[in-house]
């Protein structure tokens, strides 16, 4: 990950492409609505750099969460619930039809 990711990740199209590739929507009716990115190959510091880039460039707040898979610890980037509307609005015009399910939460926002 480049140290200048904040300068690189500025275009909503780039964010949408990243989300279509590595993103996930976790929508549990009346309980939970978050998008996340599978950032398992990045360190905690790198995930924080990504979260800072999302906040400064798109006004989207994200948090880094530790996940354990197969006995190993990894980091995952979660979009906080209060930023979901802004996140979806930022990327939805770039999401291709077969990936619309990843932003199909508008009715619950």
Secondary structure, DSSP 8 states (H G I E B T S, - for coil): --TTHHHH---HHHHHHHHHHHEEEEEETTTEEEEEE--TTS-HHHHHHHHHHHHHHH---EEEEEEEETTEEEEEEEE-GGGHHHHHHHHGGG--GGGGGGGTTGGG-
